[in-house]
Amino acid sequence: MRGLILAAAALLAVLALRRKTTAGQITSGQASPHFSWAELTTTSTGLANTPGAGQRANLERLAVKVLEPIRGQFGPIRITSAFRSSAVNRAVGGTVSPPSSHLDGRGADLYATQGATADQIARWLYTQSGLPLRQVIVEHHTGHLHAEMQADGPPYRRQFLETQDGRSYFPWTPSTVT
């Protein structure tokens, strides 16, 4: 009897974690094998940050097609910002023109947790022509890498940039790494 009660309690806990919002979206669970919806949508702003259906589809594709391959090569990575609602994007000073890829769930800022640098990750991404990359930015001022997935199919734009201050951007290639 005690085992049955514990099993029922565990089931209720799982169902509570998979609770749906009023928009019918699951607020927990996995977007891909190693990336949860929470880590793709959590912000430190305290503002609402719930993606719509199209944004969730983009986030899932970003996780599977871009983030999982990076993780497979470099081990665990930390997502510091992926999806941003308009209010969150304004609060963190995200780009408005052109619109930030974070707004539609196609961009993520990340770093490797096991020591690989943003330059090392960018160097590897530079060789991966099959990944649906639109833009990669090595952010020297923060140590992060911005990886942006292209919205449509090939040919992929594959623009590689670097910034020292988050305001000025310059072309990046593996040969520019010192």
Secondary structure, 3 states (H helix, E strand, C coil): CHHHHHHHHHHHHHHHHCCECCCCCECCCEEECCEEHHHHHCCCCCCCCCCCHHHHHHHHHHHHHHHHHHHHHHCCEEEEECCCCHHHHHHCCCCCCCCCCCCCCCEEEEEECCCCCHHHHHHHHHCCCCCCEEEEEEECCCCEEEEEECCCCCCCCCEEEEECCCCCCEECCHHHCC
